[in-house]
Amino acid sequence: MAEQEAHWYTSSIQSVDAKQYPKIYCDALGWRIFKYVIGVPLLVLGFIGLAIILLARGAGIHDFAAEVFLIFLLLFVFVFGLYEVLSARRSKIILLEDAIEVYGVTGSNRLRKEQIAGWRLLVNPRGSNALILEPFGHNLKKIRVPRDIQKDSVFIAWAASLPNLDAKDMQQAEAEIAADESLGATKEERLESLARARKFAKRLSWTTYGLMAVAVFHPHSYAVAVFSALAIMPFVAVVVQIGNPKLYALFALRNQAQARLTEPFLLPGFSLMWWAIAGTHLVDWRAALGLAVISALSMGGVAIVADPALRQRKGAAILVMLLMGSYGYGAGVVGDAVTDTSMPQTFHVAVLGKHIVTGRHRSYEIKLAPWGPIQDAGDVSVNWSLYQQVNQGSVVCTNLRPGSIGIAWYNVTSCN
């Protein structure tokens, strides 16, 4: 998507009749309607809610904490609704032959064409991309062309006459690799090394996706092997990157030439976290929190040390440390369970009820009476087969194990 859009702006250079300027561009009609549909009800709801609170306050109804919370909540709703309505009315671009003007809710910005160094694409994986016009110097503000502004051939031709800064950065990065004598005797050998690195990184990514699919859909098939492969994948990524930082990066930007290892470093943690939550019941989930903290500090620290680009982006570095907490929790809980070869202590437990939880992911839950170390009745998720077999008053078996690293866990099965 991003490459195709960049190609439009790069390959659409053509002369445009000056009589076609100025051109005015607004949000697409469907998007404007959507903003009104969202904004107007929120605006009205916030206004009415604030009015009711003020009237209730005048009538002598007092609960200071609740009142403050509701006022802030309704102010947020009111302001958000107002922003959406104003955005639908004010958002537009005026394109001149030698300048561009962008109008939004909070003001406007104007750049002459000779003030613009070039353009970049801000990639949005979930939708259309935003076009960023970067000016020369730091005293001028960037212009961000809204994603949902309707663009035509005139706009694309106008933008195509400006330099593609993403492409320039990529060319410069590749030129630096091609000039690095430590990567090969000739320019061709160095670029071939880069091509091999990119191919290897893609293979690691696809291997990660395959392991994740098994972990999500068939976690008990070759459980130890799949867990082990997922658990070591982030370390493989780190070792590869440290071994050749000129060719690999854990978090390469889109306009960096290095092969990217983001997927094999980050995604196994999410998969293991899902496996831990969906497939393993802990007696006390707080026992695994220490693993999450240790992983966040250690794995996040390793990533920051290994990848120079990450050290330059403090916000991204903090986010990576938080995300690596999921790896520690997931790897600890799943590893504790799949490598536990102890004999279970089995309890016969009454079923107090059952229900289906719907939403993005459907789950089947049964409510169990207190048993063993579990002092209160509570819900546990089970597979569809067991959910069909039991009803209120049925008895199921909980199989308690101590865990290979001391995190007690259990599963629920039929007693037959």
C-alpha positions in Angstrom: 0.0 0.0 0.0 2.7 2.5 1.0 4.9 1.5 -1.9 2.0 1.9 -4.4 1.1 5.3 -3.0 4.7 6.4 -3.1 4.8 5.3 -6.7 1.9 7.5 -7.5 3.6 10.6 -6.2 6.9 9.7 -7.8 5.7 8.6 -11.3 2.9 11.2 -11.8 5.0 14.1 -12.8 3.1 16.0 -15.6 2.5 19.5 -16.5 -0.7 21.1 -15.0 -2.4 24.0 -16.6 -2.0 27.1 -14.3 -5.7 27.8 -14.9 -6.6 24.8 -12.7 -5.4 26.6 -9.6 -6.4 27.3 -7.0 -7.8 23.8 -6.1 -9.8 23.2 -2.9 -9.8 19.7 -1.4 -12.1 18.6 1.5 -12.8 15.4 3.3 -14.5 12.7 1.3 -18.3 13.0 1.7 -18.6 9.7 3.5 -15.9 10.7 6.0 -17.6 14.0 6.7 -20.9 12.3 7.3 -19.1 9.9 9.7 -17.7 12.8 11.6 -21.1 14.4 12.0 -22.7 11.1 13.0 -20.0 10.6 15.7 -19.6 14.3 16.7 -23.2 15.6 17.0 -24.5 13.0 19.4 -21.4 13.3 21.6 -21.7 17.1 21.6 -25.3 16.9 22.6 -24.7 14.2 25.2 -21.8 16.1 26.8 -23.9 19.3 26.9 -27.0 17.7 28.4 -24.9 15.7 30.9 -23.1 18.8 32.1 -26.4 20.7 32.5 -27.9 17.8 34.5 -24.9 17.8 36.9 -25.2 21.5 37.4 -28.9 21.2 38.1 -28.4 18.3 40.5 -25.7 20.3 42.3 -28.0 23.2 42.7 -30.6 20.8 44.2 -28.2 19.9 47.0 -27.1 16.5 45.6 -23.5 16.1 46.7 -20.8 13.5 46.0 -17.7 15.4 45.3 -15.5 12.6 43.9 -18.2 11.3 41.6 -19.1 14.8 40.5 -15.6 15.7 39.5 -15.2 12.4 37.6 -18.4 12.9 35.7 -17.6 16.5 34.9 -14.2 15.6 33.4 -15.8 12.7 31.5 -18.6 14.8 30.1 -16.2 17.6 29.2 -14.1 15.1 27.3 -17.2 13.8 25.5 -18.3 17.4 24.7 -14.9 18.5 23.5 -14.4 15.4 21.4 -17.8 15.8 19.8 -17.1 19.5 19.1 -13.7 18.6 17.6 -15.3 16.1 15.2 -18.0 18.6 14.1 -15.5 21.4 13.5 -13.2 19.0 11.7 -15.9 18.1 9.3 -16.6 21.8 8.7 -13.1 23.3 8.6 -10.7 20.6 7.3 -9.6 21.5 3.8 -6.6 22.1 1.6 -6.2 25.0 -0.8 -3.6 24.1 -3.5 -2.0 27.0 -5.4 0.5 26.7 -8.2 3.4 27.8 -5.9 2.0 27.1 -2.4 -0.2 24.9 -0.3 -2.5 25.9 2.6 -4.0 23.5 5.1 -6.9 24.4 7.4 -7.9 22.4 10.4 -9.7 22.7 13.7 -7.0 24.6 15.5 -5.7 26.8 12.8 -4.0 26.8 9.4 -0.5 26.4 7.9 0.9 27.7 4.6 4.1 26.8 2.8 5.4 28.1 -0.5 6.8 25.5 -2.9 10.3 26.8 -2.6 10.1 26.3 1.2 9.3 22.6 0.9 12.3 20.2 1.1 10.2 17.3 0.0 7.6 14.8 1.1 7.4 11.6 3.2 4.6 9.0 3.7 3.5 8.4 7.3 2.5 4.7 7.0 -0.8 3.6 8.7 -1.1 -0.2 8.7 -4.8 0.0 9.3 -5.8 2.5 6.6 -4.6 5.1 4.1 -1.3 6.9 4.6 -0.7 10.5 5.4 1.5 12.7 3.2 4.0 14.9 5.2 5.5 17.9 3.6 8.8 18.8 5.3 10.1 22.4 5.0 13.7 23.6 4.9 14.9 24.7 8.3 13.3 24.3 11.8 11.5 27.6 11.9 8.7 26.4 9.6 6.0 23.9 10.5 5.5 20.6 8.6 2.3 20.2 6.7 0.4 17.0 7.2 -2.1 16.3 4.5 -5.0 14.5 6.1 -5.5 10.9 5.1 -9.1 11.3 4.1 -8.8 14.4 1.9 -9.9 13.5 -1.6 -6.9 13.9 -4.0 -7.0 14.1 -7.8 -4.4 14.0 -10.6 -3.6 17.7 -10.1 -2.7 17.2 -6.4 -0.7 14.1 -7.2 1.2 15.9 -10.0 1.9 18.9 -7.7 3.3 16.6 -5.0 5.3 14.5 -7.5 7.2 17.6 -8.5 8.7 17.6 -5.0 11.6 15.3 -3.9 10.7 12.0 -2.3 12.6 12.2 1.0 12.0 8.6 1.9 13.6 7.5 -1.3 16.5 9.8 -0.8 17.1 8.5 2.7 17.0 4.9 1.4 19.4 5.6 -1.4 21.8 7.2 1.0 21.6 4.3 3.4 22.2 1.8 0.6 25.1 3.9 -0.7 26.7 3.8 2.8 26.4 0.0 2.8 27.8 -0.2 -0.7 30.8 1.9 0.3 31.5 -0.1 3.5 34.6 -2.2 2.7 34.1 -4.4 5.7 31.0 -5.9 4.0 32.8 -7.1 0.8 35.6 -6.5 -1.6 33.4 -4.8 -4.2 30.2 -2.7 -4.3 28.3 -5.7 -5.8 29.4 -8.0 -3.1 28.3 -5.6 -0.4 24.9 -5.1 -1.9 24.6 -8.9 -2.4 25.3 -9.2 1.4 22.4 -6.8 2.1 20.1 -8.8 -0.2 21.0 -12.0 1.6 20.4 -10.4 5.0 16.9 -9.2 3.9 16.1 -12.6 2.6 17.2 -14.3 5.9 15.2 -11.7 7.9 12.1 -12.5 5.9 12.5 -16.2 6.5 12.8 -15.6 10.2 9.6 -13.5 10.1 7.7 -16.2 8.2 9.0 -18.9 10.6 7.7 -16.7 13.5 4.3 -16.4 11.9 4.1 -20.1 11.4 5.0 -20.8 15.0 2.5 -18.3 16.2 -0.3 -19.9 14.1 0.4 -23.3 15.8 0.5 -21.7 19.2 -2.8 -20.0 18.7 -4.8 -22.8 17.0 -3.1 -26.0 18.1 -1.0 -25.2 21.2 -0.9 -28.8 22.4 0.5 -30.2 19.2 4.3 -30.6 19.8 3.9 -28.1 22.7 7.5 -28.3 24.0 9.0 -27.9 20.6 6.7 -25.0 19.6 7.3 -23.3 22.9 11.0 -23.7 22.7 11.2 -22.3 19.2 9.1 -19.3 20.1 11.0 -18.7 23.3 14.4 -18.6 21.6 13.3 -16.6 18.5 13.9 -13.1 20.2 17.4 -14.3 21.2 18.1 -15.4 17.7 17.1 -12.0 16.4 19.4 -10.2 19.0 22.3 -12.5 18.2 21.9 -11.9 14.4 21.7 -8.1 14.9 24.7 -7.9 17.3 26.7 -10.1 14.9 26.2 -7.7 12.0 24.6 -4.4 13.0 25.5 -2.9 9.6 23.2 -5.2 7.8 20.5 -5.9 10.5 18.4 -3.8 12.8 15.8 -4.8 15.4 13.6 -1.8 14.6 14.7 -0.4 11.2 12.6 2.5 10.0 11.0 2.2 6.6 13.7 4.3 4.9 16.6 2.5 6.5 18.4 0.0 4.4 19.1 -2.7 7.0 17.1 -5.9 7.2 14.4 -5.7 9.8 14.2 -8.2 12.7 11.2 -6.7 14.5 8.8 -9.6 13.9 11.0 -12.4 15.3 12.0 -10.2 18.3 8.6 -8.8 19.3 5.9 -11.2 18.1 6.8 -14.4 20.0 6.0 -12.5 23.2 2.5 -11.7 22.1 1.9 -15.3 21.0 3.3 -16.8 24.3 1.2 -14.3 26.3 -2.0 -15.4 24.4 -1.0 -19.1 25.0 -0.5 -18.4 28.7 -3.8 -16.6 29.1 -6.0 -18.8 26.9 -4.5 -22.2 27.7 -3.1 -22.1 31.2 -4.9 -21.5 34.5 -2.8 -20.3 37.4 -3.6 -20.7 41.0 -2.1 -17.2 41.6 -1.4 -15.1 38.5 0.7 -12.6 40.6 3.4 -15.3 40.8 4.3 -14.7 37.2 4.4 -10.9 37.4 8.0 -10.9 38.5 8.9 -12.7 35.3 7.3 -9.9 33.3 9.2 -7.2 35.1 12.5 -9.1 34.7 11.9 -9.6 31.0 10.9 -6.0 30.5 14.1 -4.8 32.0 16.5 -7.4 30.6 15.1 -8.0 27.1 14.2 -4.4 26.7 17.7 -3.3 27.9 19.3 -5.8 25.4 17.3 -4.3 22.6 18.3 -0.8 23.5 22.0 -1.7 23.7 21.9 -3.7 20.5 20.0 -1.3 18.3 21.5 2.3 18.0 18.4 3.6 16.3 16.3 2.6 19.3 18.5 4.6 21.7 17.7 7.7 19.7 14.0 7.2 20.2 13.3 7.3 23.9 9.5 6.8 23.6 10.0 3.8 21.4 12.6 2.4 23.8 10.2 2.6 26.7 7.4 1.0 24.7 9.7 -1.9 23.7 10.5 -2.5 27.3 6.8 -2.6 28.2 6.1 -4.9 25.4 8.8 -7.3 26.3 7.0 -7.8 29.6 4.6 -9.9 27.7 7.4 -12.2 26.6 8.5 -12.7 30.2 5.0 -13.5 31.4 4.1 -15.7 28.5 7.4 -17.6 28.3 7.5 -18.2 32.1 3.9 -19.4 32.4 3.9 -21.6 29.2 7.3 -23.0 29.9 6.3 -23.7 33.5 3.3 -25.7 32.3 4.6 -27.6 29.2 7.8 -28.8 30.8 6.0 -29.9 34.0 6.2 -33.7 34.2 4.8 -34.1 37.7 1.8 -36.2 38.6 -1.3 -34.0 39.0 -3.4 -33.7 42.2 -7.0 -34.2 41.0 -10.0 -32.5 42.6 -13.7 -33.2 41.8 -15.4 -29.9 41.6 -19.1 -28.9 41.2 -20.1 -26.8 38.2 -22.3 -23.8 39.4 -23.1 -22.5 35.9 -21.8 -21.8 32.5 -21.9 -19.0 29.9 -20.4 -17.8 26.6 -18.3 -14.7 26.5 -18.7 -12.9 23.1 -16.8 -10.1 21.6 -13.7 -10.0 19.4 -12.8 -13.5 20.7 -15.5 -16.0 21.8 -14.7 -18.0 24.9 -16.6 -20.7 26.8 -16.6 -20.4 30.6 -17.9 -22.5 33.4 -18.3 -21.4 37.0 -16.6 -23.7 39.5 -17.3 -24.1 43.3 -14.3 -23.5 45.6 -11.8 -26.3 45.6 -8.3 -27.0 46.9 -6.2 -23.8 46.8 -9.0 -21.8 45.2 -11.1 -20.4 48.1 -13.8 -18.7 46.0 -16.1 -19.7 43.3 -15.0 -18.4 39.9 -15.1 -18.7 36.1 -12.6 -20.7 34.0 -12.4 -21.0 30.3 -12.7 -24.5 28.8 -12.8 -25.9 25.3 -16.1 -26.3 23.3 -16.2 -30.0 23.8 -16.2 -29.9 27.6 -18.5 -26.9 27.7 -21.1 -28.9 25.8 -20.8 -31.9 28.2 -21.4 -30.1 31.4 -24.3 -28.2 33.0 -25.1 -26.7 36.4 -24.7 -29.5 38.9 -22.2 -31.5 36.9 -18.8 -32.4 38.3 -15.5 -31.8 36.5 -11.9 -32.6 37.5 -9.3 -30.0 38.1 -5.8 -31.3 37.8 -3.3 -29.3 39.9 0.4 -29.3 39.3 3.2 -27.4 41.0 4.9 -26.2 37.8 8.5 -26.8 36.7 9.6 -23.4 38.0 7.2 -23.3 40.9 4.2 -21.5 39.4 1.3 -23.7 40.4 -1.2 -24.3 37.5 -4.1 -26.5 36.7 -6.4 -27.6 33.8 -10.0 -28.6 33.8 -11.1 -31.9 32.2 -14.0 -34.3 32.3 -13.9 -36.9 35.1 -15.1 -39.7 32.8 
